[in-house]
Amino acid sequence: MSKIEFFVPGIPRPGGSKRAFLNKKTGRAMIVDACKKNPEWRQAVTFYAREAYDGPPLIGPLQVV
């Protein structure tokens, strides 16, 4: 089993509540995070994860700690 480790500095932000609405143009349901600071945290996690791993997409069961 391979192990990929990385550290994300900052204060973790929860996903928080979700808000759903119907997009009038497409007729499709949209779900967005209600937490205002969540997008910044997700971008930071994405950045550091990509810095730590530059391989093919991971498949199968994954464990995140």
PDB file with one MODEL, atoms N, CA, C and O in Angstrom:
MODEL        1
ATOM      1  N   MET A   1       0.840  -1.177   0.000  1.00  0.00           N
ATOM      2  CA  MET A   1       0.000   0.000   0.000  1.00  0.00           C
ATOM      3  C   MET A   1       0.889   1.244   0.000  1.00  0.00           C
ATOM      4  O   MET A   1       1.810   1.352   0.809  1.00  0.00           O
ATOM      5  N   SER A   2       0.617   2.165  -0.890  1.00  0.00           N
ATOM      6  CA  SER A   2       1.366   3.418  -0.978  1.00  0.00           C
ATOM      7  C   SER A   2       0.810   4.433   0.010  1.00  0.00           C
ATOM      8  O   SER A   2      -0.347   4.358   0.423  1.00  0.00           O
ATOM      9  N   LYS A   3       1.660   5.380   0.375  1.00  0.00           N
ATOM     10  CA  LYS A   3       1.248   6.419   1.318  1.00  0.00           C
ATOM     11  C   LYS A   3       1.697   7.770   0.781  1.00  0.00           C
ATOM     12  O   LYS A   3       2.866   7.952   0.440  1.00  0.00           O
ATOM     13  N   ILE A   4       0.788   8.696   0.708  1.00  0.00           N
ATOM     14  CA  ILE A   4       1.078  10.057   0.265  1.00  0.00           C
ATOM     15  C   ILE A   4       0.779  10.965   1.450  1.00  0.00           C
ATOM     16  O   ILE A   4      -0.330  10.953   1.984  1.00  0.00           O
ATOM     17  N   GLU A   5       1.770  11.752   1.859  1.00  0.00           N
ATOM     18  CA  GLU A   5       1.576  12.652   2.995  1.00  0.00           C
ATOM     19  C   GLU A   5       1.812  14.091   2.572  1.00  0.00           C
ATOM     20  O   GLU A   5       2.703  14.381   1.773  1.00  0.00           O
ATOM     21  N   PHE A   6       0.993  14.995   3.124  1.00  0.00           N
ATOM     22  CA  PHE A   6       1.203  16.425   2.908  1.00  0.00           C
ATOM     23  C   PHE A   6       0.549  17.192   4.036  1.00  0.00           C
ATOM     24  O   PHE A   6      -0.370  16.692   4.684  1.00  0.00           O
ATOM     25  N   PHE A   7       1.014  18.393   4.270  1.00  0.00           N
ATOM     26  CA  PHE A   7       0.501  19.263   5.326  1.00  0.00           C
ATOM     27  C   PHE A   7      -0.103  20.503   4.688  1.00  0.00           C
ATOM     28  O   PHE A   7       0.475  21.078   3.766  1.00  0.00           O
ATOM     29  N   VAL A   8      -1.252  20.909   5.173  1.00  0.00           N
ATOM     30  CA  VAL A   8      -1.908  22.126   4.686  1.00  0.00           C
ATOM     31  C   VAL A   8      -1.927  23.134   5.842  1.00  0.00           C
ATOM     32  O   VAL A   8      -2.641  22.930   6.824  1.00  0.00           O
ATOM     33  N   PRO A   9      -1.146  24.223   5.732  1.00  0.00           N
ATOM     34  CA  PRO A   9      -1.156  25.226   6.800  1.00  0.00           C
ATOM     35  C   PRO A   9      -2.478  25.992   6.814  1.00  0.00           C
ATOM     36  O   PRO A   9      -3.157  26.109   5.794  1.00  0.00           O
ATOM     37  N   GLY A  10      -2.817  26.499   7.965  1.00  0.00           N
ATOM     38  CA  GLY A  10      -4.037  27.291   8.072  1.00  0.00           C
ATOM     39  C   GLY A  10      -5.042  26.634   8.992  1.00  0.00           C
ATOM     40  O   GLY A  10      -4.753  25.628   9.640  1.00  0.00           O
ATOM     41  N   ILE A  11      -6.209  27.208   9.041  1.00  0.00           N
ATOM     42  CA  ILE A  11      -7.284  26.709   9.889  1.00  0.00           C
ATOM     43  C   ILE A  11      -8.249  25.918   9.016  1.00  0.00           C
ATOM     44  O   ILE A  11      -8.843  26.473   8.092  1.00  0.00           O
ATOM     45  N   PRO A  12      -8.414  24.610   9.304  1.00  0.00           N
ATOM     46  CA  PRO A  12      -9.358  23.816   8.508  1.00  0.00           C
ATOM     47  C   PRO A  12     -10.770  24.392   8.588  1.00  0.00           C
ATOM     48  O   PRO A  12     -11.221  24.822   9.649  1.00  0.00           O
ATOM     49  N   ARG A  13     -11.441  24.391   7.475  1.00  0.00           N
ATOM     50  CA  ARG A  13     -12.815  24.904   7.427  1.00  0.00           C
ATOM     51  C   ARG A  13     -13.755  23.765   7.065  1.00  0.00           C
ATOM     52  O   ARG A  13     -13.502  23.041   6.102  1.00  0.00           O
ATOM     53  N   PRO A  14     -14.833  23.594   7.819  1.00  0.00           N
ATOM     54  CA  PRO A  14     -15.778  22.527   7.510  1.00  0.00           C
ATOM     55  C   PRO A  14     -16.580  22.854   6.255  1.00  0.00           C
ATOM     56  O   PRO A  14     -16.699  24.014   5.858  1.00  0.00           O
ATOM     57  N   GLY A  15     -17.119  21.821   5.649  1.00  0.00           N
ATOM     58  CA  GLY A  15     -17.978  22.025   4.484  1.00  0.00           C
ATOM     59  C   GLY A  15     -19.237  22.768   4.853  1.00  0.00           C
ATOM     60  O   GLY A  15     -19.800  23.505   4.043  1.00  0.00           O
ATOM     61  N   GLY A  16     -19.683  22.566   6.096  1.00  0.00           N
ATOM     62  CA  GLY A  16     -20.871  23.269   6.563  1.00  0.00           C
ATOM     63  C   GLY A  16     -22.135  22.810   5.859  1.00  0.00           C
ATOM     64  O   GLY A  16     -22.150  21.784   5.180  1.00  0.00           O
ATOM     65  N   SER A  17     -23.161  23.563   6.028  1.00  0.00           N
ATOM     66  CA  SER A  17     -24.451  23.233   5.426  1.00  0.00           C
ATOM     67  C   SER A  17     -24.386  23.413   3.917  1.00  0.00           C
ATOM     68  O   SER A  17     -23.591  24.198   3.401  1.00  0.00           O
ATOM     69  N   LYS A  18     -25.216  22.688   3.239  1.00  0.00           N
ATOM     70  CA  LYS A  18     -25.329  22.816   1.785  1.00  0.00           C
ATOM     71  C   LYS A  18     -26.640  23.524   1.468  1.00  0.00           C
ATOM     72  O   LYS A  18     -27.613  23.437   2.218  1.00  0.00           O
ATOM     73  N   ARG A  19     -26.641  24.214   0.358  1.00  0.00           N
ATOM     74  CA  ARG A  19     -27.845  24.924  -0.080  1.00  0.00           C
ATOM     75  C   ARG A  19     -28.158  24.438  -1.485  1.00  0.00           C
ATOM     76  O   ARG A  19     -27.277  24.416  -2.344  1.00  0.00           O
ATOM     77  N   ALA A  20     -29.387  24.054  -1.724  1.00  0.00           N
ATOM     78  CA  ALA A  20     -29.788  23.556  -3.045  1.00  0.00           C
ATOM     79  C   ALA A  20     -30.798  24.512  -3.668  1.00  0.00           C
ATOM     80  O   ALA A  20     -31.640  25.092  -2.983  1.00  0.00           O
ATOM     81  N   PHE A  21     -30.690  24.660  -4.981  1.00  0.00           N
ATOM     82  CA  PHE A  21     -31.661  25.483  -5.701  1.00  0.00           C
ATOM     83  C   PHE A  21     -31.741  24.997  -7.141  1.00  0.00           C
ATOM     84  O   PHE A  21     -30.867  24.259  -7.596  1.00  0.00           O
ATOM     85  N   LEU A  22     -32.757  25.395  -7.845  1.00  0.00           N
ATOM     86  CA  LEU A  22     -32.960  25.010  -9.229  1.00  0.00           C
ATOM     87  C   LEU A  22     -32.415  26.106 -10.138  1.00  0.00           C
ATOM     88  O   LEU A  22     -32.816  27.264 -10.026  1.00  0.00           O
ATOM     89  N   ASN A  23     -31.504  25.746 -11.037  1.00  0.00           N
ATOM     90  CA  ASN A  23     -30.957  26.690 -12.004  1.00  0.00           C
ATOM     91  C   ASN A  23     -32.020  26.925 -13.069  1.00  0.00           C
ATOM     92  O   ASN A  23     -32.390  26.004 -13.797  1.00  0.00           O
ATOM     93  N   LYS A  24     -32.508  28.153 -13.160  1.00  0.00           N
ATOM     94  CA  LYS A  24     -33.598  28.455 -14.088  1.00  0.00           C
ATOM     95  C   LYS A  24     -33.189  28.320 -15.551  1.00  0.00           C
ATOM     96  O   LYS A  24     -34.022  27.997 -16.398  1.00  0.00           O
ATOM     97  N   LYS A  25     -31.926  28.562 -15.855  1.00  0.00           N
ATOM     98  CA  LYS A  25     -31.462  28.463 -17.249  1.00  0.00           C
ATOM     99  C   LYS A  25     -31.352  27.021 -17.724  1.00  0.00           C
ATOM    100  O   LYS A  25     -31.747  26.694 -18.843  1.00  0.00           O
ATOM    101  N   THR A  26     -30.806  26.150 -16.854  1.00  0.00           N
ATOM    102  CA  THR A  26     -30.581  24.762 -17.256  1.00  0.00           C
ATOM    103  C   THR A  26     -31.664  23.812 -16.773  1.00  0.00           C
ATOM    104  O   THR A  26     -31.814  22.716 -17.313  1.00  0.00           O
ATOM    105  N   GLY A  27     -32.427  24.224 -15.751  1.00  0.00           N
ATOM    106  CA  GLY A  27     -33.447  23.358 -15.194  1.00  0.00           C
ATOM    107  C   GLY A  27     -32.882  22.280 -14.284  1.00  0.00           C
ATOM    108  O   GLY A  27     -33.605  21.378 -13.861  1.00  0.00           O
ATOM    109  N   ARG A  28     -31.596  22.368 -13.984  1.00  0.00           N
ATOM    110  CA  ARG A  28     -30.945  21.363 -13.150  1.00  0.00           C
ATOM    111  C   ARG A  28     -30.775  21.879 -11.722  1.00  0.00           C
ATOM    112  O   ARG A  28     -30.663  23.081 -11.484  1.00  0.00           O
ATOM    113  N   ALA A  29     -30.760  20.939 -10.783  1.00  0.00           N
ATOM    114  CA  ALA A  29     -30.548  21.288  -9.378  1.00  0.00           C
ATOM    115  C   ALA A  29     -29.076  21.609  -9.155  1.00  0.00           C
ATOM    116  O   ALA A  29     -28.203  20.957  -9.727  1.00  0.00           O
ATOM    117  N   MET A  30     -28.799  22.604  -8.332  1.00  0.00           N
ATOM    118  CA  MET A  30     -27.436  22.996  -7.994  1.00  0.00           C
ATOM    119  C   MET A  30     -27.289  22.889  -6.483  1.00  0.00           C
ATOM    120  O   MET A  30     -28.208  23.243  -5.743  1.00  0.00           O
ATOM    121  N   ILE A  31     -26.140  22.402  -6.019  1.00  0.00           N
ATOM    122  CA  ILE A  31     -25.864  22.316  -4.589  1.00  0.00           C
ATOM    123  C   ILE A  31     -24.576  23.081  -4.324  1.00  0.00           C
ATOM    124  O   ILE A  31     -23.558  22.827  -4.968  1.00  0.00           O
ATOM    125  N   VAL A  32     -24.613  24.015  -3.380  1.00  0.00           N
ATOM    126  CA  VAL A  32     -23.439  24.834  -3.053  1.00  0.00           C
ATOM    127  C   VAL A  32     -23.216  24.828  -1.546  1.00  0.00           C
ATOM    128  O   VAL A  32     -24.144  24.604  -0.769  1.00  0.00           O
ATOM    129  N   ASP A  33     -21.958  25.080  -1.141  1.00  0.00           N
ATOM    130  CA  ASP A  33     -21.625  25.194   0.278  1.00  0.00           C
ATOM    131  C   ASP A  33     -22.103  26.530   0.810  1.00  0.00           C
ATOM    132  O   ASP A  33     -21.975  27.553   0.137  1.00  0.00           O
ATOM    133  N   ALA A  34     -22.652  26.525   2.010  1.00  0.00           N
ATOM    134  CA  ALA A  34     -23.087  27.757   2.641  1.00  0.00           C
ATOM    135  C   ALA A  34     -21.925  28.442   3.357  1.00  0.00           C
ATOM    136  O   ALA A  34     -22.000  29.639   3.631  1.00  0.00           O
ATOM    137  N   CYS A  35     -20.855  27.712   3.666  1.00  0.00           N
ATOM    138  CA  CYS A  35     -19.701  28.256   4.386  1.00  0.00           C
ATOM    139  C   CYS A  35     -18.901  29.174   3.463  1.00  0.00           C
ATOM    140  O   CYS A  35     -18.443  28.738   2.407  1.00  0.00           O
ATOM    141  N   LYS A  36     -18.732  30.418   3.844  1.00  0.00           N
ATOM    142  CA  LYS A  36     -18.063  31.407   2.984  1.00  0.00           C
ATOM    143  C   LYS A  36     -16.571  31.138   2.815  1.00  0.00           C
ATOM    144  O   LYS A  36     -16.033  31.396   1.738  1.00  0.00           O
ATOM    145  N   LYS A  37     -15.879  30.629   3.841  1.00  0.00           N
ATOM    146  CA  LYS A  37     -14.430  30.440   3.768  1.00  0.00           C
ATOM    147  C   LYS A  37     -14.040  29.059   3.254  1.00  0.00           C
ATOM    148  O   LYS A  37     -12.853  28.773   3.103  1.00  0.00           O
ATOM    149  N   ASN A  38     -15.020  28.198   2.982  1.00  0.00           N
ATOM    150  CA  ASN A  38     -14.731  26.849   2.527  1.00  0.00           C
ATOM    151  C   ASN A  38     -14.000  26.815   1.188  1.00  0.00           C
ATOM    152  O   ASN A  38     -13.067  26.022   1.055  1.00  0.00           O
ATOM    153  N   PRO A  39     -14.355  27.619   0.188  1.00  0.00           N
ATOM    154  CA  PRO A  39     -13.644  27.549  -1.096  1.00  0.00           C
ATOM    155  C   PRO A  39     -12.141  27.829  -0.965  1.00  0.00           C
ATOM    156  O   PRO A  39     -11.341  27.196  -1.653  1.00  0.00           O
ATOM    157  N   GLU A  40     -11.750  28.754  -0.104  1.00  0.00           N
ATOM    158  CA  GLU A  40     -10.324  29.048   0.088  1.00  0.00           C
ATOM    159  C   GLU A  40      -9.614  27.824   0.664  1.00  0.00           C
ATOM    160  O   GLU A  40      -8.517  27.477   0.227  1.00  0.00           O
ATOM    161  N   TRP A  41     -10.238  27.170   1.646  1.00  0.00           N
ATOM    162  CA  TRP A  41      -9.639  25.990   2.266  1.00  0.00           C
ATOM    163  C   TRP A  41      -9.521  24.852   1.253  1.00  0.00           C
ATOM    164  O   TRP A  41      -8.488  24.185   1.188  1.00  0.00           O
ATOM    165  N   ARG A  42     -10.570  24.626   0.465  1.00  0.00           N
ATOM    166  CA  ARG A  42     -10.531  23.568  -0.551  1.00  0.00           C
ATOM    167  C   ARG A  42      -9.430  23.826  -1.570  1.00  0.00           C
ATOM    168  O   ARG A  42      -8.752  22.891  -1.997  1.00  0.00           O
ATOM    169  N   GLN A  43      -9.245  25.070  -1.963  1.00  0.00           N
ATOM    170  CA  GLN A  43      -8.176  25.407  -2.910  1.00  0.00           C
ATOM    171  C   GLN A  43      -6.811  25.121  -2.303  1.00  0.00           C
ATOM    172  O   GLN A  43      -5.917  24.630  -2.993  1.00  0.00           O
ATOM    173  N   ALA A  44      -6.640  25.422  -1.022  1.00  0.00           N
ATOM    174  CA  ALA A  44      -5.361  25.157  -0.354  1.00  0.00           C
ATOM    175  C   ALA A  44      -5.089  23.659  -0.290  1.00  0.00           C
ATOM    176  O   ALA A  44      -3.973  23.219  -0.568  1.00  0.00           O
ATOM    177  N   VAL A  45      -6.099  22.873   0.074  1.00  0.00           N
ATOM    178  CA  VAL A  45      -5.928  21.418   0.141  1.00  0.00           C
ATOM    179  C   VAL A  45      -5.599  20.862  -1.247  1.00  0.00           C
ATOM    180  O   VAL A  45      -4.724  20.006  -1.380  1.00  0.00           O
ATOM    181  N   THR A  46      -6.282  21.337  -2.258  1.00  0.00           N
ATOM    182  CA  THR A  46      -6.017  20.891  -3.631  1.00  0.00           C
ATOM    183  C   THR A  46      -4.583  21.214  -4.036  1.00  0.00           C
ATOM    184  O   THR A  46      -3.898  20.372  -4.617  1.00  0.00           O
ATOM    185  N   PHE A  47      -4.128  22.416  -3.738  1.00  0.00           N
ATOM    186  CA  PHE A  47      -2.772  22.835  -4.097  1.00  0.00           C
ATOM    187  C   PHE A  47      -1.726  21.924  -3.463  1.00  0.00           C
ATOM    188  O   PHE A  47      -0.853  21.403  -4.157  1.00  0.00           O
ATOM    189  N   TYR A  48      -1.811  21.730  -2.145  1.00  0.00           N
ATOM    190  CA  TYR A  48      -0.798  20.933  -1.447  1.00  0.00           C
ATOM    191  C   TYR A  48      -0.885  19.450  -1.823  1.00  0.00           C
ATOM    192  O   TYR A  48       0.137  18.763  -1.856  1.00  0.00           O
ATOM    193  N   ALA A  49      -2.069  18.959  -2.100  1.00  0.00           N
ATOM    194  CA  ALA A  49      -2.209  17.568  -2.534  1.00  0.00           C
ATOM    195  C   ALA A  49      -1.546  17.372  -3.896  1.00  0.00           C
ATOM    196  O   ALA A  49      -0.879  16.362  -4.120  1.00  0.00           O
ATOM    197  N   ARG A  50      -1.724  18.325  -4.799  1.00  0.00           N
ATOM    198  CA  ARG A  50      -1.099  18.218  -6.127  1.00  0.00           C
ATOM    199  C   ARG A  50       0.414  18.369  -6.056  1.00  0.00           C
ATOM    200  O   ARG A  50       1.140  17.784  -6.860  1.00  0.00           O
ATOM    201  N   GLU A  51       0.893  19.160  -5.087  1.00  0.00           N
ATOM    202  CA  GLU A  51       2.335  19.288  -4.886  1.00  0.00           C
ATOM    203  C   GLU A  51       2.926  17.963  -4.396  1.00  0.00           C
ATOM    204  O   GLU A  51       4.049  17.609  -4.755  1.00  0.00           O
ATOM    205  N   ALA A  52       2.164  17.235  -3.575  1.00  0.00           N
ATOM    206  CA  ALA A  52       2.651  15.992  -2.978  1.00  0.00           C
ATOM    207  C   ALA A  52       2.542  14.800  -3.928  1.00  0.00           C
ATOM    208  O   ALA A  52       3.298  13.837  -3.796  1.00  0.00           O
ATOM    209  N   TYR A  53       1.614  14.854  -4.879  1.00  0.00           N
ATOM    210  CA  TYR A  53       1.389  13.713  -5.780  1.00  0.00           C
ATOM    211  C   TYR A  53       1.188  14.195  -7.200  1.00  0.00           C
ATOM    212  O   TYR A  53       0.304  15.007  -7.473  1.00  0.00           O
ATOM    213  N   ASP A  54       2.019  13.685  -8.108  1.00  0.00           N
ATOM    214  CA  ASP A  54       1.936  14.080  -9.516  1.00  0.00           C
ATOM    215  C   ASP A  54       1.878  12.824 -10.379  1.00  0.00           C
ATOM    216  O   ASP A  54       2.642  12.686 -11.334  1.00  0.00           O
ATOM    217  N   GLY A  55       0.983  11.922 -10.047  1.00  0.00           N
ATOM    218  CA  GLY A  55       0.877  10.675 -10.777  1.00  0.00           C
ATOM    219  C   GLY A  55      -0.484  10.540 -11.429  1.00  0.00           C
ATOM    220  O   GLY A  55      -1.250  11.501 -11.502  1.00  0.00           O
ATOM    221  N   PRO A  56      -0.776   9.343 -11.901  1.00  0.00           N
ATOM    222  CA  PRO A  56      -2.093   9.111 -12.510  1.00  0.00           C
ATOM    223  C   PRO A  56      -3.192   9.186 -11.450  1.00  0.00           C
ATOM    224  O   PRO A  56      -2.905   9.085 -10.257  1.00  0.00           O
ATOM    225  N   PRO A  57      -4.433   9.360 -11.864  1.00  0.00           N
ATOM    226  CA  PRO A  57      -5.534   9.402 -10.895  1.00  0.00           C
ATOM    227  C   PRO A  57      -5.551   8.141 -10.028  1.00  0.00           C
ATOM    228  O   PRO A  57      -5.289   7.040 -10.512  1.00  0.00           O
ATOM    229  N   LEU A  58      -5.857   8.314  -8.759  1.00  0.00           N
ATOM    230  CA  LEU A  58      -5.926   7.179  -7.839  1.00  0.00           C
ATOM    231  C   LEU A  58      -7.281   6.490  -8.008  1.00  0.00           C
ATOM    232  O   LEU A  58      -8.315   7.147  -8.140  1.00  0.00           O
ATOM    233  N   ILE A  59      -7.256   5.172  -8.002  1.00  0.00           N
ATOM    234  CA  ILE A  59      -8.504   4.408  -8.149  1.00  0.00           C
ATOM    235  C   ILE A  59      -8.635   3.446  -6.976  1.00  0.00           C
ATOM    236  O   ILE A  59      -7.652   3.117  -6.312  1.00  0.00           O
ATOM    237  N   GLY A  60      -9.832   3.012  -6.736  1.00  0.00           N
ATOM    238  CA  GLY A  60     -10.071   2.056  -5.666  1.00  0.00           C
ATOM    239  C   GLY A  60     -10.311   2.749  -4.349  1.00  0.00           C
ATOM    240  O   GLY A  60     -10.405   3.975  -4.294  1.00  0.00           O
ATOM    241  N   PRO A  61     -10.411   1.966  -3.278  1.00  0.00           N
ATOM    242  CA  PRO A  61     -10.646   2.542  -1.948  1.00  0.00           C
ATOM    243  C   PRO A  61      -9.469   3.412  -1.504  1.00  0.00           C
ATOM    244  O   PRO A  61      -8.311   3.034  -1.687  1.00  0.00           O
ATOM    245  N   LEU A  62      -9.760   4.556  -0.929  1.00  0.00           N
ATOM    246  CA  LEU A  62      -8.746   5.470  -0.399  1.00  0.00           C
ATOM    247  C   LEU A  62      -9.068   5.764   1.048  1.00  0.00           C
ATOM    248  O   LEU A  62     -10.236   5.774   1.437  1.00  0.00           O
ATOM    249  N   GLN A  63      -8.039   6.004   1.852  1.00  0.00           N
ATOM    250  CA  GLN A  63      -8.220   6.389   3.245  1.00  0.00           C
ATOM    251  C   GLN A  63      -7.565   7.750   3.436  1.00  0.00           C
ATOM    252  O   GLN A  63      -6.405   7.946   3.073  1.00  0.00           O
ATOM    253  N   VAL A  64      -8.307   8.680   4.001  1.00  0.00           N
ATOM    254  CA  VAL A  64      -7.798  10.018   4.266  1.00  0.00           C
ATOM    255  C   VAL A  64      -7.827  10.231   5.773  1.00  0.00           C
ATOM    256  O   VAL A  64      -8.862  10.052   6.416  1.00  0.00           O
ATOM    257  N   VAL A  65      -6.681  10.614   6.330  1.00  0.00           N
ATOM    258  CA  VAL A  65      -6.575  10.843   7.773  1.00  0.00           C
ATOM    259  C   VAL A  65      -6.093  12.259   8.001  1.00  0.00           C
ATOM    260  O   VAL A  65      -5.929  12.678   9.147  1.00  0.00           O
TER     261      VAL A  65
ENDMDL
END
